Amino acid sequence: MDKVYASASEALKGIVADGQIIAVGGFGLCGIPEALIEALRDTGVQNLTCISNNAGVDGFGLGQLLGTRQIKKMIASYVGENKEFERQFLAGELELEFTPQGTLAEKLRAGGAGIPAFYTRTGVGTLVAEGKEVREFDGHQYVMEHSLVSDVSLVKAWKADRSGNLIFRKTARNFNPNVAMAGKITVVEVEEIVETGALDPDAIHLPGIYVHRIVLNANPEKRIEQRTVRNAQGA
């Protein structure tokens, strides 16, 4: 089955709508589906709940959707690089559900695996546990966390075949496989597309069963969020 679409906007046509839950891969600006995020912005859909480790930076990545006020709620683990995110939250204009990073990854993975909830020691005795069930196992307290399933997941991979089998590149893999698994519909942006059967089965990181649509972005911008270099004098 050929899952390739001509453009990011075509790949989102007919599947995004107001009020949806959208999960987005990436960590900082590493491994974000930048073309799909821009296309989502251009659809004009409103009142989105976005699940992502963070929200990009001002004017790039999910920061674009914050700038256009298309996001009503973020489910995230880090918000430190985005001034507009901070402003909207402190002004009461944006809902925020803070989730520990490992818990967020597991909530997505569990959602994709059909597991409705799980127990973790992370967050016990903190604000994270407020309003949640806490149980004792083997002398330790565990908080119950519900899994996450998105209406649409936007994912970045390095390479795909036309059936949607994916290969990620190094740290750009980050949250992307879990986000892909958690989506009722998953759209993937890749830098290279090959024919079905061209990928070594042992090299595939995520099978095409989780992927519904693919779009080529051969030359992504790949911004660096924070560039730190060693002082030349100390080299």
Secondary structure as the mmCIF struct_conf table of DSSP 4:
data_model
#
loop_
_struct_conf.conf_type_id
_struct_conf.id
_struct_conf.beg_label_comp_id
_struct_conf.beg_label_asym_id
_struct_conf.beg_label_seq_id
_struct_conf.end_label_comp_id
_struct_conf.end_label_asym_id
_struct_conf.end_label_seq_id
STRN STRN1 VAL A 4 TYR A 5
BEND BEND1 ALA A 6 SER A 7
HELX_RH_AL_P HELX_RH_AL_P1 ALA A 8 LEU A 12
TURN_TY1_P TURN_TY1_P1 LYS A 13 ILE A 15
TURN_TY1_P TURN_TY1_P2 ASP A 18 GLY A 19
STRN STRN2 ILE A 21 VAL A 24
STRN STRN3 PHE A 27 PHE A 27
TURN_TY1_P TURN_TY1_P3 GLY A 28 LEU A 29
STRN STRN4 CYS A 30 CYS A 30
TURN_TY1_P TURN_TY1_P4 GLY A 31 GLY A 31
HELX_RH_AL_P HELX_RH_AL_P2 GLU A 34 THR A 43
TURN_TY1_P TURN_TY1_P5 GLY A 44 GLY A 44
BEND BEND2 ASN A 47 ASN A 47
STRN STRN5 LEU A 48 ILE A 51
BEND BEND3 ASN A 53 ASN A 53
STRN STRN6 VAL A 57 VAL A 57
TURN_TY1_P TURN_TY1_P6 ASP A 58 GLY A 59
STRN STRN7 PHE A 60 PHE A 60
TURN_TY1_P TURN_TY1_P7 GLY A 61 LEU A 62
HELX_RH_AL_P HELX_RH_AL_P3 GLY A 63 GLY A 67
TURN_TY1_P TURN_TY1_P8 THR A 68 ARG A 69
STRN STRN8 ILE A 71 ALA A 76
BEND BEND4 SER A 77 SER A 77
TURN_TY1_P TURN_TY1_P9 GLY A 80 GLU A 81
HELX_RH_AL_P HELX_RH_AL_P4 LYS A 83 LEU A 90
TURN_TY1_P TURN_TY1_P10 ALA A 91 GLY A 92
BEND BEND5 LEU A 94 LEU A 94
STRN STRN9 GLU A 95 PHE A 98
HELX_RH_AL_P HELX_RH_AL_P5 GLN A 101 ALA A 113
TURN_TY1_P TURN_TY1_P11 GLY A 114 GLY A 114
STRN STRN10 ALA A 117 THR A 120
BEND BEND6 ARG A 121 ARG A 121
TURN_TY1_P TURN_TY1_P12 THR A 122 GLY A 125
BEND BEND7 THR A 126 THR A 126
HELX_RH_3T_P HELX_RH_3T_P1 LEU A 127 ALA A 129
TURN_TY1_P TURN_TY1_P13 GLU A 130 GLY A 131
BEND BEND8 LYS A 132 LYS A 132
STRN STRN11 VAL A 134 PHE A 137
TURN_TY1_P TURN_TY1_P14 ASP A 138 GLY A 139
STRN STRN12 HIS A 140 HIS A 146
STRN STRN13 SER A 150 LYS A 156
BEND BEND9 TRP A 158 TRP A 158
STRN STRN14 LYS A 159 ASP A 161
TURN_TY1_P TURN_TY1_P15 ARG A 162 SER A 163
STRN STRN15 LEU A 166 ILE A 167
HELX_RH_3T_P HELX_RH_3T_P2 LYS A 170 ARG A 173
TURN_TY1_P TURN_TY1_P16 ASN A 174 PHE A 175
HELX_RH_AL_P HELX_RH_AL_P6 ASN A 176 ALA A 182
STRN STRN16 GLY A 183 VAL A 190
BEND BEND10 GLU A 191 GLU A 191
STRN STRN17 GLU A 192 VAL A 194
TURN_TY1_P TURN_TY1_P17 THR A 196 GLY A 197
BEND BEND11 LEU A 199 LEU A 199
HELX_RH_3T_P HELX_RH_3T_P3 PRO A 201 ALA A 203
BEND BEND12 HIS A 205 HIS A 205
STRN STRN18 LEU A 206 LEU A 206
HELX_RH_3T_P HELX_RH_3T_P4 GLY A 208 TYR A 210
STRN STRN19 ARG A 213 LEU A 216
BEND BEND13 ALA A 218 ASN A 219
BEND BEND14 GLU A 225 GLN A 226
HELX_RH_3T_P HELX_RH_3T_P5 ALA A 232 GLY A 234
#
